[in-house]
Amino acid sequence: MSQARVQRGGHRPARSPRSRVANPGAVVPRGTVARSAVGATAPPLLLAFAALFAVLVGGSGMIWLPVLVAGPALAAAANGPRGVLGVGLLAMALGAGIGARNGTSAHDMAAVLLTLLAVTLGSGLASGLRGRREQVLAAVRSVAEAAQHALVQPVPRTVGPFQAAVRYSAAAAEARIGGDLYALVSTPHGPRLIVGDVRGKGLPAVGTAALALGVFREAAYEEPDLLAVVDRIERSLARNLGSDDFVTAVVAGYPRPGQLEVVNCGHAPPLLVPESGGVVVVEPARPAPPLGLRALSGEVPALQVLPFADGDQLLLYTDGVTEARNRAREFYPLAEGLARHVCADPERTLTELQNELLAHVGGRLHDDAALLLLRKPTRPERTAALCRPGAGGRAPVSSRPDGG
């Protein structure tokens, strides 16, 4: 077994705060809404009073009258129709006062006031339309979030004998939904999990992910053989997908103590972290096509059996993680990052990895990214154990194509 060594580091990474997930059902305090409304109205009002101040100090009021038109126009960007109307009426009052002070003719004054009135009415209409669009967008976001929760259900912290943690980031952050998929379920045949990546993006990818997850959850519970689970997903996708559509995936199961079964269908190889140290790249024993493309190649996936003892960990991920690039166009070194941050708490390990990944790309991913970490605790340790000593240092990375 060939091994590529990763240099050890002597420092322990600093603890990073866990990422916060927004609660769409949270009630916004009235004080917060009031402060937001005042902040949005302040610029147009300041502009109007600035025009008044310029007239009082420098005279020549007619020069500054057109500035008042910007008040209601700016108010439409962040206020409702009532706020726009209020700013517009104030601008008209100031315009009338400035015109009277400077002896503006009735004809010119009427033209200015009519202009202010037209801009105010137009800005109020635009503000109303913007508000309706925001309501529709909020409804669409809530539906997308509900669909996301139904599609990729939260992974429990413990499943059978395992600790588990997951991190998911959609490239379209506003949509909150993407084409990566994952699931971890408890079945009569032991815990089973899947991590996959759908070709393409948008709603078609979401529909394909929903189909694959639905078949997996049903087959994982019914089929005693893990390869039979994969076959059912393959048949369902082959019937329902187009000729260019497919899903790369890793399906794993724990049928008996000390043995982990893995089936890789064209997906990125999992990373195994033994309790003894090191990171092992679990290459497939026999390359297999992605799910949905078996008929084109005739190749069938192979079942790998890995020893999985107390303290061992398995990281599954999608290519949005390993293909993330920094400004120098360098890929994120996931194996090295895992070696730096692995510890006895899967939640903390993934938090550190996700923070480092986001720092690598400059804060924003350009592809969906999923990380799922499975760990079998040692007998004497507690669930909330701290990181074991030396986990902050780098560990050797090797490749194990045969799972042995």
Secondary structure, 3 states (H helix, E strand, C coil): CCEECCCCCCCCCCCCCCCCCCCCCCCCCHHHHHHHHHHHHHHHHHHHHHHHHHHHHHCCHHHHHHHHHHHHHHHCCCCCHHHHHHHHHHHHHHHHHHHHHCCCCHHHHHHHHHHHHHHHHHHHHHHHHHHHHHHHHHHHHHHHHHHHHHHCCCCCCEECCEEEEEEEECCCCCCCCCCEEEEEEEECCEEEEEEEEECCCHHHHHHHHHHHHHHHHHHHHHCCCHHHHHHHHHHHHHHHCCCCCCEEEEEEEEEECCEEEEEEECCCCCEEECCCCCEEECCCCCCCCCECCHHHHCCCCCEEEEECCCCCEEEEECHHHHCCECCCCCECCHHHHHHHHCCCCHHHHHHHHHHHHHHHHCCCCCCCEEEEEEECCCCCCCCCCCCCCCCCCCCCEEECCCCC
